[in-house]
Amino acid sequence: MVFPGGMIPSYAWSAPAQHLLQYIPTPNDGPTTFSTAADGQTLRDDKGGLRVDANSDRWGLLSAYYFVDDYHSNNPYPRQQGGASVPGFAALTRDALS
């Protein structure tokens, strides 16, 4: 359905949509764009490794190695992932790789 002027009239909005409007900020950078840097992107990338070597008369040199990469990222404006450019819809990534 095509609406006059390309605007959807408020009578056509569903009840849930009307209640969600409070979470969409009004434009502050021109007539149609919202821009903010209120929330910063954070990254925590802790890494660790452990190596143990031992010589044995029976088996010779024995070695063991363990590595862990504890990764946590919070991107408050994940546009590249199809997310929102408004606050409140961050992309959280947490991985514990070992």
C-alpha positions, 0 to 999 in steps of 0.5 A: 500500500502506498501512503500519501507523501510516503509517510505511514499515518499514525492510525495504521500503526500497531499498538506494540509499535506505538509503545516502542516509539519512546525508544527511538530518539529524535533527530539531532543532526539534520532533519532525519539523522540521529548521531551520538557518541555517548557510549564507547566501544569496549574491548577486553582481550586477555590472553595467557599461555603455559608451557611445561617441558620435562626430560624423562629417561624412559620417554625422552623430552615431554612437552605440553602447551596450553593457551587461552584467549578470553575475549569480550567486546561491546559495540554500542552501535553495531551498524555493520552487523545490521544493528541499530545506530541508536543507543540501547541495542549493543552487540555483545561478543564473549568468547573463551577460546582455548 
